[in-house]
Amino acid sequence: MRERYFTVGPGAEASGDSHGFRVGSETCARLLPGPGRLSSLAASGDPAGLTLVTPLAGPDEVDRVLEAISQARSEGWGEVVVNDWGILREVSARPGADITAGRLLLRLRRGPGSLDDWDGLDGASRRYFAWGPLYDRPFLDFLGRQGVARLELDPPRHWLPVPSPDGFRLSMHCDTRLISVLASCPWLPEDSEGQGAEPRNCEKPCTEGGPLAMRAAALEHPLRLCGRAILERVRLPVGEEDLPDRVDRLIYDPFP
């Protein structure tokens, strides 16, 4: 039976019928839980069933992310997800639990087209564009040397079956698929020099009532924008029977 992990929003309790809960954000350091929330979550149940998801981090955010990771490890959290290469470099040099490479870190390559059959591409080319890093053994060996033991994947869209690289456990996101990552958060106002400003109180939709639902006419799929990420709901009928045994954990996001 595959484990089921559910994402918990800011301020919500980690409760319900599941194998574990995830807190934090892949994209926004403002959604990283503070020291008090980390401790209260660990004290409210079994910390081994908790996952700390850490975001892309700029120079002003690195220390805060590293402090959260250090606290979560010291309080017995079962998993830390890293989505930033600089953070991976820092935490891989420190003793602690195994590291999970988040789907932003992997940046799975997307091939041409959308839901078409990719006429003109042979099978090897299709596999590369759909699951490039999972077929790149030197890259996977490098991740292993950094202490990465688990990889997070987007739902399959272009190619089945899902690869099953030796030496790694796999988690599959079930509800949304990453389309792209923006250079800066679109909800932050720009200063006079066109740079993202830092408002004292963030009032982005991703922190108030969930992310904004929108449509992308070119893709003909509903999108949602949360922090620096644009996510698209997957429409393909993907069942658990389509997934390799190494996918032992399914991730559910409660947002629309």
C-alpha positions as CSV (number, residue, x, y, z in Angstrom):
1,M,0.0,0.0,0.0
2,R,1.4,3.4,-1.0
3,E,1.7,6.1,1.7
4,R,-0.5,9.2,1.3
5,Y,0.8,12.6,2.4
6,F,-1.4,15.7,2.5
7,T,-0.3,19.3,2.3
8,V,-1.3,21.5,5.2
9,G,-1.9,25.2,4.7
10,P,-0.6,28.0,6.9
11,G,-2.0,27.8,10.4
12,A,-4.0,24.6,9.7
13,E,-3.7,21.6,12.0
14,A,-2.1,18.4,10.8
15,S,-5.0,16.0,11.4
16,G,-7.0,13.4,9.6
17,D,-6.6,10.0,8.1
18,S,-3.2,9.9,6.3
19,H,0.3,8.5,6.6
20,G,1.8,12.0,6.9
21,F,1.5,15.7,6.4
22,R,3.5,18.3,4.5
23,V,4.0,21.9,5.6
24,G,5.9,24.7,3.9
25,S,6.1,25.7,0.2
26,E,8.1,24.8,-2.9
27,T,8.2,28.4,-4.0
28,C,7.7,31.0,-1.2
29,A,9.9,31.5,1.9
30,R,7.0,33.4,3.4
31,L,5.1,30.2,3.7
32,L,7.9,28.5,5.6
33,P,6.7,27.6,9.1
34,G,8.3,29.6,11.9
35,P,10.1,28.0,15.0
36,G,6.9,28.0,17.1
37,R,4.8,26.3,14.4
38,L,7.5,23.7,13.7
39,S,7.6,22.8,17.4
40,S,3.8,22.7,17.9
41,L,3.4,20.4,14.9
42,A,6.1,18.1,16.2
43,A,4.5,18.0,19.6
44,S,1.0,17.4,18.3
45,G,1.6,13.8,17.1
46,D,4.3,11.7,15.5
47,P,7.0,14.0,14.0
48,A,8.2,11.1,11.9
49,G,5.1,11.6,9.7
50,L,5.9,15.2,9.1
51,T,7.5,16.6,6.0
52,L,9.1,20.1,5.8
53,V,8.9,21.4,2.2
54,T,11.5,24.2,1.6
55,P,11.4,26.7,-1.2
56,L,13.6,28.3,-3.8
57,A,15.7,30.6,-1.7
58,G,17.3,34.0,-2.5
59,P,20.3,35.4,-0.6
60,D,18.1,36.9,2.1
61,E,16.2,33.7,2.6
62,V,18.9,31.1,2.9
63,D,19.6,31.4,6.6
64,R,15.9,31.2,7.5
65,V,15.5,28.0,5.4
66,L,18.6,26.4,6.9
67,E,17.4,27.2,10.4
68,A,14.0,25.6,9.7
69,I,15.7,22.5,8.3
70,S,18.0,22.2,11.3
71,Q,15.1,22.6,13.8
72,A,12.9,20.1,11.9
73,R,15.7,17.5,12.0
74,S,16.5,18.1,15.6
75,E,12.8,17.6,16.5
76,G,12.5,14.3,14.6
77,W,10.7,15.3,11.4
78,G,10.6,12.4,9.0
79,E,11.5,14.2,5.8
80,V,13.0,17.5,4.4
81,V,12.3,18.4,0.8
82,V,14.8,20.6,-0.9
83,N,13.9,22.6,-4.0
84,D,17.0,24.9,-4.2
85,W,20.5,23.9,-5.3
86,G,22.2,26.3,-2.8
87,I,20.2,24.8,0.0
88,L,21.1,21.3,-1.1
89,R,24.7,22.2,-1.1
90,E,24.5,23.5,2.5
91,V,22.4,20.7,4.0
92,S,24.2,17.8,2.2
93,A,27.4,18.8,4.1
94,R,25.6,18.5,7.5
95,P,24.8,15.3,9.2
96,G,21.1,14.4,9.4
97,A,18.2,12.5,7.8
98,D,18.1,11.7,4.1
99,I,17.2,14.5,1.8
100,T,14.3,14.5,-0.7
101,A,14.9,16.3,-4.0
102,G,11.8,18.3,-4.7
103,R,10.3,18.5,-8.2
104,L,11.6,22.1,-8.6
105,L,15.1,20.9,-8.0
106,L,14.8,18.2,-10.7
107,R,13.1,20.6,-13.2
108,L,11.8,17.7,-15.3
109,R,12.3,18.6,-18.9
110,R,9.2,19.2,-21.0
111,G,9.3,18.3,-24.7
112,P,7.5,20.0,-27.7
113,G,3.8,20.0,-27.9
114,S,1.2,19.6,-25.2
115,L,-1.1,16.6,-25.2
116,D,-0.2,15.5,-28.8
117,D,1.5,12.3,-29.7
118,W,4.8,14.0,-30.7
119,D,4.8,12.8,-34.2
120,G,8.4,12.5,-35.6
121,L,10.1,11.8,-32.2
122,D,11.3,8.3,-31.6
123,G,10.7,6.6,-28.2
124,A,14.1,7.5,-26.8
125,S,13.6,11.2,-27.6
126,R,10.2,11.2,-26.0
127,R,11.5,9.6,-22.8
128,Y,14.3,12.2,-22.6
129,F,12.0,15.2,-22.9
130,A,9.4,13.7,-20.5
131,W,11.7,12.3,-17.8
132,G,15.1,13.6,-18.7
133,P,16.8,13.6,-15.3
134,L,15.5,10.2,-14.4
135,Y,17.4,8.7,-17.4
136,D,20.6,10.7,-16.6
137,R,22.6,8.2,-14.4
138,P,25.6,10.6,-13.7
139,F,23.1,13.2,-12.5
140,L,21.3,10.7,-10.3
141,D,24.7,9.5,-8.9
142,F,25.5,13.1,-8.1
143,L,22.3,13.5,-6.2
144,G,23.0,10.3,-4.3
145,R,26.4,11.6,-3.2
146,Q,24.6,14.7,-1.9
147,G,22.5,12.6,0.4
148,V,19.4,12.5,-1.7
149,A,17.4,9.3,-1.1
150,R,14.0,10.3,-2.5
151,L,12.8,12.1,-5.6
152,E,9.5,14.0,-6.1
153,L,7.9,13.7,-9.5
154,D,5.1,15.5,-11.3
155,P,2.2,13.3,-12.6
156,P,3.0,11.7,-15.9
157,R,1.7,13.6,-18.9
158,H,3.8,12.9,-21.9
159,W,5.1,9.4,-21.4
160,L,4.2,6.2,-19.6
161,P,5.4,4.1,-17.9
162,V,7.1,6.2,-15.2
163,P,10.9,5.5,-14.9
164,S,12.0,3.8,-11.8
165,P,15.7,4.7,-11.2
166,D,17.7,2.4,-9.0
167,G,18.7,3.7,-5.6
168,F,15.9,6.2,-5.0
169,R,12.4,6.1,-3.5
170,L,9.9,8.1,-5.5
171,S,7.0,10.4,-4.4
172,M,4.3,11.3,-7.0
173,H,2.3,14.6,-6.8
174,C,-1.2,13.6,-7.7
175,D,-3.1,16.9,-8.0
176,T,-1.1,19.4,-10.0
177,R,1.8,19.6,-12.4
178,L,4.5,22.2,-12.5
179,I,4.4,24.3,-15.7
180,S,7.1,26.9,-15.0
181,V,8.8,28.9,-12.2
182,L,8.8,32.7,-12.4
183,A,11.9,34.7,-11.7
184,S,10.1,36.6,-8.9
185,C,6.8,36.4,-7.1
186,P,4.1,38.1,-9.2
187,W,2.2,39.2,-6.2
188,L,4.9,41.4,-4.8
189,P,4.8,45.0,-6.0
190,E,7.8,46.4,-7.9
191,D,9.9,49.3,-6.6
192,S,11.0,52.3,-8.6
193,E,13.8,50.2,-10.2
194,G,11.6,47.4,-11.3
195,Q,12.7,45.0,-8.7
196,G,10.4,43.0,-6.4
197,A,9.7,44.9,-3.3
198,E,9.3,43.4,0.2
199,P,6.0,44.6,1.7
200,R,5.8,44.5,5.5
201,N,2.6,42.4,5.3
202,C,2.3,40.0,2.4
203,E,-1.3,39.9,1.1
204,K,-0.8,37.5,-1.8
205,P,-3.7,35.2,-2.7
206,C,-1.5,32.2,-1.9
207,T,-1.6,33.2,1.8
208,E,-5.3,34.3,1.9
209,G,-7.8,31.7,1.0
210,G,-5.7,29.7,-1.4
211,P,-4.1,30.4,-4.7
212,L,-5.7,32.2,-7.6
213,A,-7.4,30.0,-10.2
214,M,-6.9,31.2,-13.8
215,R,-7.1,29.9,-17.4
216,A,-4.4,29.7,-20.0
217,A,-6.0,29.9,-23.4
218,A,-3.0,28.5,-25.2
219,L,-3.0,25.4,-23.1
220,E,-6.7,25.1,-22.7
221,H,-6.3,24.0,-19.1
222,P,-7.0,25.7,-15.8
223,L,-3.9,27.1,-14.1
224,R,-3.3,28.3,-10.6
225,L,-0.6,30.8,-9.6
226,C,1.0,30.4,-6.2
227,G,4.1,32.4,-5.3
228,R,6.6,31.8,-8.0
229,A,5.0,28.7,-9.4
230,I,2.4,28.2,-12.1
231,L,0.7,24.8,-11.8
232,E,-1.7,23.0,-14.1
233,R,-4.2,20.4,-13.1
234,V,-3.5,17.1,-14.7
235,R,-6.3,15.7,-16.9
236,L,-4.8,12.3,-17.9
237,P,-6.4,9.2,-16.3
238,V,-3.4,8.0,-14.3
239,G,-4.0,5.2,-11.9
240,E,-1.8,3.6,-9.3
241,E,-1.5,0.6,-11.5
242,D,0.5,2.7,-13.9
243,L,3.1,3.6,-11.4
244,P,6.3,1.6,-10.6
245,D,6.8,0.0,-7.2
246,R,9.4,2.6,-6.3
247,V,6.6,5.2,-6.2
248,D,5.7,4.4,-2.6
249,R,4.3,7.8,-1.6
250,L,1.5,9.9,-3.1
251,I,1.2,13.6,-2.4
252,Y,-2.2,15.4,-2.3
253,D,-2.6,19.1,-2.4
254,P,-5.9,20.4,-1.0
255,F,-6.0,23.6,-3.1
256,P,-8.3,23.8,-6.2
